[in-house]
Amino acid sequence: MALVDNAVYVDGHRVATPPSLDDTFEALKEHQGFAWIGLYRPSEEEVRAVATEFSLHHLAVEDALKGHQRSKIERYADILFIVLRPARYIDDEERVEFGELHVFVGPDFVVTIRHAESPDLALVRERMESTPHLLALGPEAVLYAILDQVVDEYGPVVAGLENDIDEIEDQLFDGDPEVSRRIYALSREVIEFQRATQPLVSMFEAMQRGFDKYNVDLELHRHLRDVLDHTLRIVERGDAFRQLLQNALTVHSTLVGQRQNDEMRHLSETSLAQSEEVKKISSWAAILFAPTLVGTIYGMNFDNMPELHWPLGYPFAIALMLAMGFTLYTVFKRRGWL
């Protein structure tokens, strides 16, 4: 059901739990407190019904219906419209899942429209109902509690991202070929995390500027400043994560280039070694070719061959072979081929 929980509160206590939106509107008029209506993925008709009852601005209603909004805060007369991007870290898949939460805060109502599993608004309602003195401060106190819960749920996300970055640093020096893909994927998640968290700082600052104008209780001032401090730390961690991933990508590119240079140097050394071997083989082939040439000529056994019947022909042939071989050996040796 779209209507997850709704109640009417007076002086910090639940005085009615109507089963439908129409009953909630009637109970609110009867008790003169404030209503807290929690919707989960409501239909357009349900959103329009709430918008008509509480006179919500049509632009804010359209944003709530379309979804996919950035984190922001907008004021329409005495009604605040807040868009939050809660997140949770899924350990099994090692990824961050982002949701979307729309909050309408008026003088006598709070309407939450949730489009994901997080944040756990049931936990927020339970906490507020256990502290009636805080809930008695009105819809602004509920808004504070929702903001506090969203920021608190960023904590496990930060821890998960930090663990993933530590694993990437180990993978970098292990030569894992998949590390670049993981760096890019994690960088996208960190950028999305920054888009969800960075606007919160300006949102809190805008709310602080309106405290005096709208007579917000001093106790809420202190609570919201505390949430702002937590938010600033989370934003700083997100910035640090992004810088670490950029450094990791630079280191990865350097290591890949170094490995490629090592491979090229190894190939060059191998090629040079092969070239030296070819030179040696070619040199010895040439040295052996010289006596083979002489022996081949003198082995043709032609009768009219010059010096065929010369008594010194055989010693001359041997001497010629040795002389040619020695000459080639000396030439190759001087050129460094042998």
VEXKOL-578981 format. One line per field, with one value per residue (C-alpha): residue number from 1; residue in one letter; x, y, z. Coordinates in Angstrom, 3 decimals. Layout:
<pts>
n <- NUM  ... .
res <- A  ... .
px <- X  ... .
py <- Y  ... .
pz <- Z  ... .
</pts>
This chain:
<pts>
n <- 1  2  3  4  5  6  7  8  9  10  11  12  13  14  15  16  17  18  19  20  21  22  23  24  25  26  27  28  29  30  31  32  33  34  35  36  37  38  39  40  41  42  43  44  45  46  47  48  49  50  51  52  53  54  55  56  57  58  59  60  61  62  63  64  65  66  67  68  69  70  71  72  73  74  75  76  77  78  79  80  81  82  83  84  85  86  87  88  89  90  91  92  93  94  95  96  97  98  99  100  101  102  103  104  105  106  107  108  109  110  111  112  113  114  115  116  117  118  119  120  121  122  123  124  125  126  127  128  129  130  131  132  133  134  135  136  137  138  139  140  141  142  143  144  145  146  147  148  149  150  151  152  153  154  155  156  157  158  159  160  161  162  163  164  165  166  167  168  169  170  171  172  173  174  175  176  177  178  179  180  181  182  183  184  185  186  187  188  189  190  191  192  193  194  195  196  197  198  199  200  201  202  203  204  205  206  207  208  209  210  211  212  213  214  215  216  217  218  219  220  221  222  223  224  225  226  227  228  229  230  231  232  233  234  235  236  237  238  239  240  241  242  243  244  245  246  247  248  249  250  251  252  253  254  255  256  257  258  259  260  261  262  263  264  265  266  267  268  269  270  271  272  273  274  275  276  277  278  279  280  281  282  283  284  285  286  287  288  289  290  291  292  293  294  295  296  297  298  299  300  301  302  303  304  305  306  307  308  309  310  311  312  313  314  315  316  317  318  319  320  321  322  323  324  325  326  327  328  329  330  331  332  333  334  335  336  337  338 .
res <- M  A  L  V  D  N  A  V  Y  V  D  G  H  R  V  A  T  P  P  S  L  D  D  T  F  E  A  L  K  E  H  Q  G  F  A  W  I  G  L  Y  R  P  S  E  E  E  V  R  A  V  A  T  E  F  S  L  H  H  L  A  V  E  D  A  L  K  G  H  Q  R  S  K  I  E  R  Y  A  D  I  L  F  I  V  L  R  P  A  R  Y  I  D  D  E  E  R  V  E  F  G  E  L  H  V  F  V  G  P  D  F  V  V  T  I  R  H  A  E  S  P  D  L  A  L  V  R  E  R  M  E  S  T  P  H  L  L  A  L  G  P  E  A  V  L  Y  A  I  L  D  Q  V  V  D  E  Y  G  P  V  V  A  G  L  E  N  D  I  D  E  I  E  D  Q  L  F  D  G  D  P  E  V  S  R  R  I  Y  A  L  S  R  E  V  I  E  F  Q  R  A  T  Q  P  L  V  S  M  F  E  A  M  Q  R  G  F  D  K  Y  N  V  D  L  E  L  H  R  H  L  R  D  V  L  D  H  T  L  R  I  V  E  R  G  D  A  F  R  Q  L  L  Q  N  A  L  T  V  H  S  T  L  V  G  Q  R  Q  N  D  E  M  R  H  L  S  E  T  S  L  A  Q  S  E  E  V  K  K  I  S  S  W  A  A  I  L  F  A  P  T  L  V  G  T  I  Y  G  M  N  F  D  N  M  P  E  L  H  W  P  L  G  Y  P  F  A  I  A  L  M  L  A  M  G  F  T  L  Y  T  V  F  K  R  R  G  W  L .
px <- 0.000  1.159  0.033  2.704  1.904  0.134  -0.871  -2.043  0.063  -0.813  1.828  4.214  1.778  -0.098  -3.797  -5.117  -4.050  -6.520  -6.764  -7.031  -6.044  -9.593  -9.808  -6.436  -7.677  -10.772  -8.766  -6.393  -9.254  -10.724  -7.597  -5.842  -2.399  -0.217  -0.334  2.584  1.716  4.130  3.667  5.648  5.596  2.094  -0.088  -0.705  -4.238  -2.949  -0.363  -2.954  -5.313  -2.636  -1.694  -5.290  -5.852  -2.670  -2.526  0.853  2.416  1.863  5.559  6.586  3.834  5.066  8.600  7.296  5.395  8.220  11.003  14.680  15.318  18.558  18.889  17.342  15.166  12.498  10.049  6.542  5.046  4.922  5.542  8.962  9.648  12.787  14.296  16.813  18.925  19.346  21.805  22.686  25.661  24.876  27.681  26.914  27.173  29.730  27.723  25.784  22.033  20.568  16.972  14.825  12.757  10.400  9.300  6.592  6.635  3.863  2.541  0.432  1.658  4.591  4.210  6.985  7.017  9.577  10.717  13.243  13.864  16.000  15.799  14.100  11.347  9.693  12.795  12.525  8.878  9.645  12.483  10.384  7.443  9.816  10.873  7.588  9.304  11.094  8.061  6.051  8.172  6.101  6.732  10.185  11.273  10.130  12.122  15.191  14.776  14.420  17.527  19.424  18.428  19.426  22.823  23.343  22.643  25.444  27.861  27.816  28.075  31.249  32.662  31.815  33.371  36.485  36.838  36.457  39.171  41.500  40.928  41.647  44.974  45.903  44.805  46.898  50.197  49.036  48.676  44.959  43.729  40.193  41.286  40.749  37.134  36.569  38.130  35.801  32.736  33.621  34.344  30.811  29.391  31.510  30.378  26.759  27.391  28.778  25.716  23.556  25.536  27.112  23.799  22.909  25.412  23.740  20.332  21.221  22.684  19.471  17.418  19.609  19.065  15.319  15.356  14.739  12.322  10.077  10.592  12.191  12.863  16.408  16.672  16.131  18.863  21.310  20.177  20.371  23.853  24.924  23.541  25.320  28.630  28.102  27.203  30.364  32.500  30.742  31.153  34.865  35.198  33.460  35.890  38.813  37.476  37.247  40.811  42.073  40.396  41.896  45.311  44.688  43.818  47.020  49.094  47.392  48.208  51.809  52.124  50.601  53.013  55.918  54.927  54.599  58.053  59.473  57.884  59.206  62.699  62.532  61.430  64.232  66.784  65.451  65.574  69.158  70.158  68.553  70.336  73.671  72.972  72.040  75.317  77.313  75.483  75.882  79.588  80.351  78.242  80.358  83.607  82.527  81.273  84.766  86.495  83.307  83.526  87.174  86.535  83.548  85.533  88.426  86.092  84.571  87.257  87.526  90.581  91.323  91.028  93.973  96.425  94.591  97.801  100.009  101.971  101.302  97.585  96.319  98.459  97.512  93.788  94.122  96.111  93.544  90.689  92.491  93.434  89.910  88.450  91.001  90.405  86.615  87.044  89.256  86.795  83.789  85.708  86.646  83.031  81.899  79.926  81.940 .
py <- 0.000  3.545  4.774  3.240  5.088  8.248  9.866  13.075  14.419  16.895  18.069  15.356  12.448  10.408  11.086  9.425  6.804  7.183  4.278  6.518  9.931  11.253  10.164  11.802  15.126  14.919  13.946  16.827  19.311  17.736  17.637  20.772  19.208  18.261  15.284  13.114  11.192  8.596  7.476  4.827  5.102  6.596  6.880  10.214  10.334  9.944  12.684  14.973  14.348  15.361  18.356  19.563  19.173  21.015  23.470  22.260  24.232  22.632  22.853  20.919  18.387  17.873  17.300  14.752  12.928  12.870  12.001  11.854  15.207  16.518  17.208  20.604  22.723  25.116  27.315  28.064  30.616  28.784  25.307  23.719  21.196  19.104  16.491  14.121  11.383  8.698  5.893  2.468  0.207  -3.309  -5.541  -8.579  -6.573  -4.009  -1.108  1.914  2.091  5.598  6.404  9.511  11.062  14.028  15.874  18.534  20.482  22.917  24.606  21.578  18.676  16.625  14.503  12.091  10.428  7.643  6.017  3.526  1.296  3.898  5.830  3.838  6.324  3.837  4.133  7.924  7.858  5.445  7.652  10.815  9.208  8.108  11.745  13.660  16.870  16.980  15.904  18.633  21.202  20.462  19.591  21.213  18.636  15.824  17.377  17.503  13.816  12.817  14.775  13.243  9.722  10.314  11.668  8.807  6.248  7.782  6.429  2.769  4.000  5.915  2.826  0.625  3.019  3.326  -0.469  -0.668  1.955  0.016  -3.098  -1.131  0.034  -3.612  -4.580  -1.813  -3.376  -6.945  -6.276  -7.162  -6.411  -5.641  -2.852  -0.074  -1.127  -1.166  2.283  3.745  2.060  3.244  6.755  6.965  5.904  8.472  11.214  10.198  10.191  13.721  14.848  13.497  14.953  18.223  20.125  19.302  21.862  24.764  23.373  23.454  26.928  28.132  26.615  28.304  31.674  31.193  30.120  33.554  34.611  31.605  31.374  27.942  26.667  27.109  23.384  22.604  25.124  23.057  19.720  20.955  22.404  18.993  17.322  19.958  19.073  15.413  16.376  18.446  15.499  13.202  15.708  15.987  12.202  12.119  14.719  12.711  9.508  11.170  12.467  9.031  7.406  9.994  9.270  5.538  5.969  7.980  5.348  2.613  4.384  4.824  1.161  0.039  2.286  0.956  -2.640  -1.875  -0.265  -3.309  -5.576  -3.441  -3.441  -7.196  -7.582  -5.282  -7.250  -10.479  -9.032  -7.857  -11.270  -12.933  -10.485  -11.374  -15.051  -14.450  -12.580  -15.469  -18.034  -15.930  -15.421  -19.082  -19.942  -17.528  -18.942  -22.485  -21.422  -20.316  -23.760  -25.362  -23.143  -24.066  -27.761  -27.680  -26.106  -28.530  -31.468  -31.148  -33.451  -31.737  -32.792  -29.324  -27.664  -25.317  -26.663  -29.986  -31.987  -29.552  -31.356  -28.486  -28.207  -29.986  -27.998  -24.828  -25.632  -26.354  -23.160  -21.167  -22.555  -21.715  -18.262  -17.391  -18.754  -16.872  -13.655  -13.867  -14.735  -11.687  -9.386  -10.649  -10.517  -6.869  -5.992  -7.717  -10.426  -13.130 .
pz <- 0.000  -0.736  2.708  4.936  8.151  9.094  12.323  13.931  16.805  19.544  22.030  20.891  21.288  18.710  19.106  15.947  13.414  10.549  8.069  5.000  3.744  3.964  7.586  8.251  6.905  9.123  12.201  11.648  11.609  14.702  16.895  15.614  15.830  12.908  10.574  9.546  6.396  5.037  1.428  -0.448  -4.241  -4.297  -7.348  -9.032  -7.622  -4.053  -4.506  -6.060  -3.143  -0.630  -2.774  -2.904  0.844  1.876  -1.051  -2.285  -5.114  -8.498  -9.442  -6.330  -6.995  -10.557  -9.256  -6.772  -9.499  -12.033  -9.593  -10.574  -8.905  -7.473  -3.753  -3.095  -0.822  -2.087  -0.255  -1.490  0.929  4.285  2.801  2.373  -0.363  0.195  -2.094  -0.553  -2.134  0.547  -0.121  1.173  0.564  -0.672  0.588  -1.582  -4.803  -3.541  -4.900  -3.676  -4.219  -4.323  -3.544  -3.595  -0.842  -1.191  1.931  2.189  5.449  6.296  9.429  10.386  8.295  7.093  3.976  2.974  -0.429  -0.565  -3.821  -2.385  0.602  2.326  4.548  7.285  8.158  10.508  12.656  12.498  13.582  16.429  17.627  17.526  19.294  22.058  22.581  22.860  23.960  20.608  18.587  20.314  18.465  15.376  11.722  11.756  14.348  12.045  9.208  11.441  12.350  8.685  7.722  10.623  9.554  5.935  6.972  9.456  6.719  4.666  7.298  6.133  2.534  3.379  5.107  2.122  -0.383  1.775  1.866  -1.930  -2.402  -0.095  -2.203  -5.369  -3.944  -3.350  -6.857  -8.418  -7.407  -7.956  -11.680  -11.756  -15.315  -14.040  -11.731  -14.276  -14.836  -11.085  -10.668  -13.309  -11.775  -8.279  -9.558  -10.952  -7.590  -5.738  -8.138  -7.591  -3.845  -4.080  -6.016  -3.200  -0.300  -1.429  -1.886  1.728  2.989  1.184  2.163  5.861  5.514  3.851  6.653  9.271  7.618  8.001  11.655  13.104  10.384  10.938  14.719  14.753  18.269  19.613  20.410  16.734  15.885  17.886  16.471  12.883  13.440  14.697  11.549  9.457  11.122  10.253  6.703  6.285  7.363  4.926  2.077  2.878  2.793  -0.578  -1.950  -0.567  -2.168  -5.553  -5.274  -4.203  -7.210  -9.561  -8.040  -8.360  -12.024  -12.562  -10.769  -12.786  -16.058  -14.905  -13.950  -17.241  -19.138  -17.113  -17.788  -21.486  -21.475  -19.710  -22.293  -25.140  -23.610  -23.195  -26.822  -27.942  -25.967  -27.395  -30.900  -30.388  -29.072  -32.067  -34.372  -32.796  -33.295  -36.927  -37.439  -35.980  -38.045  -41.205  -40.501  -40.011  -43.051  -45.131  -43.692  -44.498  -47.909  -49.073  -48.854  -50.153  -53.244  -53.877  -53.246  -55.581  -58.408  -58.076  -57.734  -61.197  -62.758  -66.158  -68.229  -69.574  -66.197  -65.335  -62.770  -62.654  -63.144  -61.233  -58.456  -56.023  -56.909  -53.806  -51.297  -53.174  -52.878  -49.147  -48.613  -50.597  -48.481  -45.241  -46.464  -47.512  -44.282  -42.149  -44.089  -43.616  -39.932  -39.419  -41.199  -39.208  -35.955  -36.460  -37.202  -34.052  -35.725  -33.995 .
</pts>
